[in-house]
Amino acid sequence: MMAREAEADLRVLLWRVLALAAVVALAVIEFGFRTSVLPAWLNHIFQIALLALYAADVWRRRDERHPLREARLRWDDWLLLSLSSIGALGNLLLLTLAAIWPGQGFSNAAYDFWWLFEAAVAFTLITELWRLNVALSRRFYRPGLLFPLSFLTLIAIGTPLLMIEMAVPDGAPTLSFIDALFTATSAVCVTGLIVVDTAKDLSPFGQTVIGVLIQLGGLGIIIFGSVLAMLLGARLSLRQNMTLSQMLNDQPLRRITAFVRFIVLSTLVIEFIGALLLMPLWNDPPGGPPLSFSQRFGVSLFHSVSAFCNAGFALQTESLVGYRHHVLVHTVLFGLIVIGGIGFPVLDNILRTITWRWRHRRKVRPDWRQDADKRLSEGRLSLHTKLVLATTVALYLFGLVAIGAPQIKRHFEPPHRAVAGDVFGSLADAHFMSITARTAGFNTMPMEELAPGSRFALMTLMMIGASPGGTGGGMKTITLAVLLLTVAATLRNRRYTEARGRQISDELVRKAATIAVSFLALIGIATLLLSISESGPFEVIMFEAVSAASTTGLSLGITPALTVFGKIVIILTMFLGRVGPLGLLASLMFGRRASLPYSYPREDVLMG
């Protein structure tokens, strides 16, 4: 009985989502195309009719009780329906007045009311999408599939938005389906590879769509939906908490709600501070009017979101090459990339440790054993944080040397004559590229100037990527650290993998090895397919495959010239690199028996 009721509730939610999505689609059709597809009055009639059907269905089911408990009429339903009704009725009244007394400004005011109507409908659609997510998470046998499905949903929404005329400048051709799909996937998967120039081929609306997709893709739409549900007073179910726990690298279920709040709040605060710091640093366009306050803030916010989410999208044709020697821009973006890349578990642990020590700085403890447990759990950095910080610093130093040394060597080769400025300039380039290669994707130097050794170092850093629980991709720093510690333990003839007085379980070692192998396999398959479909040096093709799989976005220039098959390969590589081939397989295998009631006899094999 409950199963049939749940299926009926699911059908109701699907119908509501489709009705509201149709209203939003009609709004996009009206304002997104320069040539009118439907008369405005007919478009508005269709939108009001669809909303009326939605409101009638909500009212009819206002007192129903069912397992989901999500279809009842609540305060947010009342608010959103009231706003949309005010917008629709106000628009109708003002249009009537405009017909009676033309030229009095009633028409402009009518469209303001219509914007209120459509904004309320769009927000209502978001709440219904979250309720649909609740229903699916409770019905899914494998709730982990909601993570990749959320990315597919974002891509499916972003692609048509980038194909409308409103997304490109006046007179420019609209994007083709494959280019829009490529761009939306690159934004949602926070990669930064582009087949169209974000600065020239997209309008401010198109750039805004890219920014929103980066933000939602960087943190995950499920996280934003969870925060929305909390704001609306809803409680997360056990399956939703389990799904979020899988997304957030197996965070404890008891801390999921607080941790999600911390993620969203810290993200918004850090990105806003980054935008404020970047505002006075942008150069005015040469030969054009200076940037206005709103333009500066928009450009700054876009780059702050792109840097924090490790996306690499820029509103300059040549990325940040024009700011190659701008130290302040480097410093702000450097900080945003690092903070976003080290992961929210590390940020949370550092903040909690600092807070705990600040609160206990003046307390006298006659017996340290009374507070030993709290000090071990709250008053110290975890092993994960220590490994992430140590690996991040080590990789930065490796990149600084491995990228800078081949570049400096070029200055000493005939007929060049090296000067101190060239050496320091190469070190400055290596400094920024060492950080941005860890899945951020910005470049402050032309990529064709990179020496072969520098390209190899970049590919190595791209494959390693950011840290778990962060906004970047790649194999992850912890994976590398665990594998290196395992090698060290094997060479030292230790039975277990150890780090800083702690033992790392064999399960984590196997997981790290599986992640590394699956990631390398993804790069290998993508490189093979691209080498078949594309013409160019193998080094350039492999660089592109590594950049897509690690969701970095650095390119040696072949992306815009890719064939349709090559673009599809890169799209799939970016998607798998973002959701993780291991995570996707784990979602598909979720619920299967983890261990068997029997074991096989052991037999050794030869190694080396």
C-alpha positions in Angstrom: 0.0 0.0 0.0 2.7 2.5 0.9 4.7 1.6 -2.2 1.6 2.4 -4.4 1.1 5.7 -2.5 4.8 6.6 -3.0 4.5 5.9 -6.7 1.5 8.1 -6.9 3.3 10.9 -5.0 6.2 10.6 -7.4 4.0 11.0 -10.4 2.4 14.1 -8.8 5.9 15.6 -8.2 7.0 14.8 -11.8 3.8 16.4 -13.2 4.4 19.6 -11.1 8.0 19.8 -12.1 7.1 19.4 -15.8 4.4 22.1 -15.6 6.6 24.6 -13.9 9.5 23.8 -16.2 7.2 24.5 -19.2 6.4 27.9 -17.7 10.1 28.7 -17.4 10.8 27.4 -20.9 8.1 29.7 -22.3 9.8 32.6 -20.5 13.2 31.6 -22.0 11.5 31.4 -25.5 10.0 34.9 -25.0 13.1 36.7 -23.8 15.8 34.4 -25.3 15.2 34.9 -29.0 15.3 38.2 -30.9 12.7 37.0 -33.4 9.4 36.3 -31.6 8.5 32.6 -31.7 5.1 33.2 -30.1 3.1 36.4 -29.6 3.8 37.8 -26.1 0.1 37.7 -25.1 -0.3 34.1 -26.2 2.9 33.1 -24.4 1.6 34.8 -21.2 -1.8 33.0 -21.5 0.0 29.6 -21.7 2.2 30.4 -18.7 -0.8 31.6 -16.6 -2.8 28.5 -17.6 0.0 26.1 -16.6 0.5 27.9 -13.3 -3.2 27.8 -12.6 -3.2 24.0 -13.2 -0.2 23.7 -10.8 -1.9 25.8 -8.1 -5.2 23.8 -8.5 -3.3 20.5 -8.0 -1.5 21.9 -4.9 -4.8 23.2 -3.4 -6.6 19.9 -4.1 -3.9 17.9 -2.3 -3.3 20.4 0.5 -4.6 18.1 3.3 -3.2 14.8 2.1 -1.0 12.6 4.3 1.5 10.3 2.7 5.0 8.9 3.3 6.8 11.7 1.7 4.9 14.4 3.6 6.0 16.9 0.9 2.8 17.7 -1.0 1.1 19.5 1.8 0.4 23.2 1.3 3.1 25.0 3.4 4.1 28.6 4.1 6.6 28.6 1.2 3.8 27.4 -1.2 1.6 30.2 0.0 4.3 32.8 -0.5 5.4 31.7 -3.9 1.9 31.2 -5.2 0.9 34.6 -3.8 3.9 36.3 -5.5 3.3 34.7 -8.8 -0.5 35.6 -8.6 0.4 39.2 -7.8 2.8 39.4 -10.7 0.3 37.9 -13.2 -2.7 40.0 -12.0 -0.6 43.1 -11.8 0.6 42.6 -15.3 -2.9 42.1 -16.6 -4.2 45.2 -14.8 -1.4 47.4 -16.0 -1.7 46.2 -19.6 -5.4 47.0 -19.5 -4.6 50.5 -18.2 -2.0 50.9 -20.9 -4.6 50.0 -23.6 -7.0 52.6 -22.1 -4.4 55.4 -21.5 -1.5 54.7 -23.9 1.8 56.5 -23.4 1.6 56.7 -19.6 4.3 54.2 -18.8 1.9 51.4 -17.8 3.5 49.0 -20.3 7.0 49.2 -18.7 5.5 48.7 -15.2 3.5 45.7 -16.5 6.7 43.9 -17.6 8.2 44.6 -14.1 5.2 42.7 -12.6 5.7 39.9 -15.2 9.3 39.5 -14.0 8.0 39.1 -10.5 5.7 36.4 -11.8 8.4 34.5 -13.6 10.9 34.8 -10.8 8.4 33.3 -8.3 7.7 30.5 -10.8 11.4 29.8 -11.2 11.9 29.6 -7.4 8.9 27.4 -7.1 10.4 25.1 -9.7 13.6 24.9 -7.6 11.6 23.9 -4.5 9.7 21.2 -6.5 12.9 19.9 -7.9 14.2 19.5 -4.4 11.0 17.6 -3.4 11.5 15.4 -6.4 15.0 14.8 -5.2 13.6 13.8 -1.8 11.3 11.3 -3.4 14.0 9.9 -5.6 16.5 9.6 -2.8 14.0 7.6 -0.8 13.0 5.3 -3.6 16.4 4.8 -5.2 18.0 1.5 -4.5 21.3 3.1 -5.2 21.1 6.7 -3.8 24.7 7.4 -4.9 23.5 7.7 -8.4 21.9 11.0 -7.5 25.4 12.5 -7.6 26.1 11.9 -11.3 22.4 12.4 -12.2 22.5 15.9 -10.6 25.4 16.8 -13.0 23.5 15.4 -16.0 20.5 17.5 -15.0 22.6 20.7 -14.8 24.2 19.9 -18.2 20.7 19.2 -19.7 19.5 22.6 -18.4 22.6 24.6 -19.3 22.9 23.3 -22.9 19.6 24.8 -24.2 20.2 28.0 -22.3 23.5 28.5 -24.1 21.9 27.8 -27.5 19.4 30.7 -27.4 20.1 34.0 -29.1 20.2 35.8 -25.8 23.4 33.9 -24.9 25.4 35.4 -27.7 26.2 39.0 -28.7 24.0 40.9 -31.1 24.5 39.7 -34.7 26.6 36.6 -33.6 25.4 33.1 -34.6 24.0 31.0 -31.9 26.0 28.0 -30.6 25.5 24.7 -32.2 24.2 21.8 -30.0 27.6 20.1 -29.7 29.4 23.4 -28.8 26.7 24.3 -26.3 26.9 20.8 -24.8 30.7 21.0 -24.6 30.6 24.4 -22.9 27.9 23.4 -20.4 29.7 20.2 -19.6 33.0 22.0 -19.1 31.3 24.6 -16.8 29.4 22.0 -14.7 32.5 19.8 -14.4 34.6 22.9 -13.6 37.1 22.1 -16.3 37.6 25.2 -18.3 38.2 23.7 -21.7 36.4 25.8 -24.3 35.5 25.5 -28.0 34.1 29.1 -28.1 35.6 32.3 -26.7 33.8 33.0 -23.4 34.8 36.7 -23.6 33.8 37.4 -27.2 31.3 34.6 -28.3 29.0 34.8 -25.3 26.9 37.7 -24.1 26.6 38.8 -20.4 23.6 36.4 -20.1 25.7 33.5 -21.5 28.5 34.4 -19.2 26.1 34.5 -16.3 24.8 31.0 -17.2 28.5 29.8 -17.2 29.1 31.3 -13.8 26.0 29.7 -12.3 26.8 26.3 -13.8 30.4 26.6 -12.4 29.0 27.4 -8.9 26.4 24.6 -8.9 28.8 22.1 -10.5 31.7 23.1 -8.2 29.8 22.4 -5.0 27.2 20.0 -6.3 23.5 20.8 -6.8 22.5 18.3 -4.1 24.4 20.4 -1.5 22.6 23.6 -2.6 19.3 21.7 -2.6 20.0 20.4 1.0 20.6 24.0 2.2 17.4 25.1 0.5 15.5 22.4 2.2 16.9 23.4 5.6 15.9 27.0 5.0 12.4 25.8 4.2 12.3 23.8 7.4 12.6 20.4 5.9 14.6 17.6 7.5 16.9 15.4 5.6 16.2 11.7 5.4 18.7 9.0 6.2 19.2 8.2 2.5 19.8 11.8 1.7 22.3 12.0 4.5 24.0 8.8 3.1 24.1 10.4 -0.3 25.6 13.6 1.0 28.1 11.5 3.1 29.3 9.8 -0.1 29.6 13.1 -1.9 31.6 14.6 1.0 34.1 11.8 1.2 32.3 9.7 3.9 31.8 12.4 6.5 30.1 11.2 9.7 26.3 11.2 9.4 25.9 13.0 12.7 27.8 16.0 11.2 26.4 16.1 7.7 23.9 19.0 8.3 26.3 21.2 10.1 29.0 20.4 7.5 26.8 21.3 4.6 25.9 24.6 6.2 29.6 25.3 6.7 30.4 24.4 3.0 27.8 26.8 1.5 28.4 29.6 4.0 32.2 29.6 3.7 32.0 29.3 -0.1 29.7 32.4 -0.4 31.8 34.4 2.1 35.2 33.5 0.5 33.9 34.2 -3.0 32.4 37.5 -2.0 35.7 38.6 -0.3 37.7 37.5 -3.3 35.4 39.5 -5.6 35.9 42.6 -3.5 39.7 42.2 -3.5 39.7 41.8 -7.3 37.5 44.8 -8.1 40.2 47.5 -8.2 42.7 45.3 -10.0 41.2 44.9 -13.5 42.5 47.0 -16.4 40.1 49.1 -18.4 39.6 47.8 -22.0 42.1 49.6 -24.4 40.4 52.2 -26.6 37.1 51.7 -24.9 35.1 53.3 -22.0 36.3 52.4 -18.5 34.6 49.6 -16.6 31.6 50.7 -14.5 31.1 49.6 -10.9 28.6 46.9 -11.9 30.9 45.6 -14.7 33.9 45.5 -12.3 31.9 43.6 -9.7 30.5 41.2 -12.3 33.9 40.4 -13.7 35.4 40.1 -10.2 32.6 37.8 -9.0 32.9 35.6 -12.1 36.7 35.2 -11.7 36.3 34.7 -7.9 33.8 31.9 -8.5 35.9 30.4 -11.3 39.1 30.4 -9.2 37.5 29.1 -6.0 35.7 26.3 -7.9 39.0 25.5 -9.8 37.1 26.0 -13.1 39.6 28.1 -15.1 37.0 30.1 -17.1 38.1 33.7 -17.7 36.5 36.7 -19.3 39.7 37.4 -21.4 40.4 35.8 -24.7 43.9 34.7 -23.6 42.9 33.8 -20.0 45.2 35.8 -17.6 48.1 36.3 -20.0 47.4 40.1 -19.9 48.0 40.0 -16.2 51.2 37.9 -16.4 53.2 40.3 -14.2 50.3 41.6 -12.1 51.3 40.4 -8.6 48.1 41.4 -6.8 45.9 39.6 -9.2 48.1 36.5 -8.9 48.0 36.7 -5.1 44.2 36.9 -4.8 43.6 34.1 -7.4 46.4 32.1 -5.9 44.6 32.2 -2.5 41.2 31.3 -3.9 42.6 28.4 -5.9 44.4 27.0 -2.9 41.5 27.4 -0.4 39.1 25.8 -2.8 41.5 23.0 -3.7 42.6 21.8 -0.3 39.0 20.7 0.5 36.3 21.7 3.0 37.2 18.9 5.5 40.6 20.6 5.9 39.1 24.0 6.2 36.6 22.8 8.8 39.3 21.0 10.8 41.6 24.0 10.8 38.8 26.4 11.8 37.5 24.0 14.6 41.1 23.5 15.9 41.8 27.3 16.0 38.4 27.9 17.7 38.9 25.2 20.3 42.4 26.4 21.1 41.3 30.0 21.3 38.5 29.1 23.8 40.9 27.0 25.9 43.9 29.3 25.8 43.5 30.5 29.4 42.1 27.5 31.0 44.4 25.7 33.5 44.3 21.9 33.4 45.9 20.4 36.5 45.5 16.9 34.9 46.0 16.7 31.1 44.3 13.2 31.1 40.9 14.7 32.0 40.7 16.5 28.6 42.8 14.0 26.6 39.9 12.7 24.4 38.7 16.2 23.5 42.2 17.4 22.7 42.8 14.4 20.4 39.5 15.0 18.5 39.0 18.8 18.6 42.2 20.5 19.7 44.5 19.1 16.9 44.8 18.8 13.2 43.7 15.5 11.9 46.0 13.2 9.9 44.0 14.0 6.8 44.7 17.7 7.2 48.4 17.1 7.9 48.8 14.9 4.8 46.9 17.4 2.6 48.9 20.4 3.7 52.2 18.5 3.5 51.4 17.1 0.0 50.2 20.5 -1.2 53.4 22.2 -0.2 55.5 19.4 -1.7 53.7 19.5 -5.0 54.0 23.3 -5.2 57.7 23.1 -4.7 58.0 20.3 -7.2 56.0 22.3 -9.7 58.1 25.4 -9.1 61.3 23.6 -9.9 60.0 21.2 -12.6 58.2 23.9 -14.5 60.7 26.7 -13.9 64.0 24.8 -14.6 63.2 24.0 -18.3 62.0 27.5 -18.8 65.1 29.1 -17.3 67.3 26.7 -19.3 66.0 28.1 -22.5 67.3 31.6 -21.6 70.9 30.2 -21.5 70.7 28.4 -24.8 72.3 30.2 -27.8 71.5 32.7 -29.2 69.7 33.8 -26.0 71.6 35.8 -23.4 70.0 35.4 -20.0 69.4 38.3 -17.7 68.2 38.4 -14.1 64.7 39.6 -15.3 64.2 36.6 -17.5 65.1 34.2 -14.7 62.8 35.9 -12.2 60.0 36.1 -14.8 60.3 32.4 -15.5 60.1 31.7 -11.7 57.0 33.9 -11.4 55.4 32.0 -14.3 56.3 28.7 -12.7 55.0 29.8 -9.3 51.5 30.5 -10.7 51.4 27.6 -13.1 52.4 25.2 -10.3 49.2 26.1 -8.5 46.9 26.5 -11.4 47.9 23.1 -12.9 46.3 21.5 -9.9 42.9 21.6 -11.7 42.4 25.4 -11.7 43.2 25.9 -15.4 44.2 29.6 -15.6 47.3 30.4 -17.5 49.4 33.6 -17.2 51.8 32.7 -20.0 51.2 31.6 -23.6 51.1 27.8 -23.6 53.2 27.6 -26.7 56.1 29.0 -24.8 56.2 26.0 -22.5 59.3 23.7 -22.8 58.7 20.0 -23.2 59.9 19.4 -19.6 57.5 22.0 -18.3 54.6 20.4 -20.2 55.5 17.0 -18.6 55.5 18.6 -15.2 52.1 20.2 -15.8 50.6 16.9 -16.9 52.0 15.3 -13.7 50.4 18.0 -11.5 47.1 17.8 -13.4 46.9 14.1 -12.9 47.4 14.5 -9.2 44.9 17.3 -8.9 43.3 18.8 -5.8 42.4 17.3 -2.4 39.4 15.2 -1.4 36.3 17.2 -0.5 37.4 20.2 -2.5 36.2 21.8 -5.7 39.0 20.4 -7.9 39.4 17.1 -9.7 42.2 14.8 -10.5 43.5 11.7 -8.8 43.7 13.7 -5.5 46.6 14.5 -3.2 45.6 11.9 -0.6 45.7 9.1 -3.1 49.3 10.1 -4.0 50.2 10.4 -0.3 48.8 7.0 0.6 50.5 5.3 -2.3 53.9 6.9 -1.5 53.5 6.0 2.2 52.7 2.4 1.1 55.8 2.2 -1.0 57.8 3.6 1.9 56.3 1.0 4.3 57.1 -1.8 1.8 60.7 -0.6 1.4 61.1 -0.4 5.2 59.6 -3.9 5.5 56.7 -2.6 7.6 53.6 -4.6 7.9 51.2 -1.6 7.8 51.2 1.7 6.1 52.0 4.4 8.6 52.0 8.2 8.8 52.9 10.5 11.7 52.4 7.8 14.3 49.1 6.6 12.8 48.2 3.4 10.9 46.4 3.6 7.6 44.0 0.7 6.9 44.6 -1.7 4.1 41.1 -0.8 2.8 42.2 2.8 2.2 45.4 1.6 0.5 43.3 -0.6 -1.9 40.9 2.3 -2.5 43.8 4.6 -3.4 45.3 2.0 -5.8 41.9 1.5 -7.4 41.4 5.3 -7.9 44.8 5.7 -9.4 44.4 2.8 -11.8 40.9 3.8 -12.9 42.0 7.4 -13.4 45.0 6.3 -15.5 42.8 4.0 -17.5 40.4 6.9 -18.2 43.4 9.0 -19.5 44.7 6.1 -21.5 41.3 5.4 -23.2 40.7 9.1 -23.9 44.2 9.5 -25.4 43.8 6.5 -27.6 40.4 7.6 -29.0 41.7 11.2 -29.6 44.8 9.9 -31.3 42.5 8.0 -33.7 40.1 10.9 -34.5 42.4 13.9 -34.3 45.5 15.0 -36.2 48.4 16.4 -34.2 51.4 15.6 -32.1 50.8 12.8 -29.6 52.1 15.0 -26.8 49.5 17.6 -27.5 46.7 15.1 -27.7 47.7 13.4 -24.4 47.9 16.8 -22.7 44.3 17.5 -23.8 43.1 14.1 -22.4 44.9 14.7 -19.1 43.4 18.2 -18.8 39.9 16.9 -19.5 40.2 13.9 -17.1 41.6 16.0 -14.3 39.0 18.8 -15.0 41.9 21.3 -15.2 41.2 23.1 -18.5 44.7 23.9 -19.6 45.1 23.4 -23.4 47.8 23.5 -26.0 45.4 24.9 -28.5 43.7 21.9 -30.2 40.3 22.1 -28.4 38.6 24.6 -30.8 39.7 22.4 -33.8 38.4 19.1 -32.4 36.2 17.0 -34.6 32.7 16.2 -33.4 33.8 12.8 -32.3 36.8 14.4 -30.5 34.4 16.8 -28.7 32.2 13.9 -27.6 35.3 12.1 -26.2 36.3 15.2 -24.3 32.8 15.7 -23.0 32.6 12.1 -21.7 36.1 12.4 -20.2 35.3 15.6 -18.4 32.1 14.1 -17.0 33.8 10.9 -15.8 36.7 12.9 -14.4 34.3 15.0 -12.4 32.1 12.3 -10.9 35.0 9.9 -10.8 35.0 6.5 -12.5 35.4 4.8 -9.2 32.5 6.8 -7.7 30.3 6.0 -10.6 31.1 2.3 -10.4 30.5 2.3 -6.6 27.1 3.9 -7.2 26.2 1.2 -9.7 27.4 -1.5 -7.3 25.8 0.0 -4.2 23.8 -2.4 -2.1 25.6 -5.6 -3.3 27.1 -7.9 -0.7 30.5 -6.6 0.4 31.8 -9.9 1.7 31.2 -13.5 1.0 30.6 -16.1 3.7 33.6 -18.1 2.6 37.2 -17.4 1.6 39.5 -19.0 -1.0 42.8 -20.7 -0.2 45.8 -18.4 -0.4 48.5 -18.9 -3.0 51.4 -16.5 -3.6 52.6 -15.1 -6.9 56.0 -13.7 -8.0 56.6 -10.0 -7.8 59.5 -8.4 -9.5 
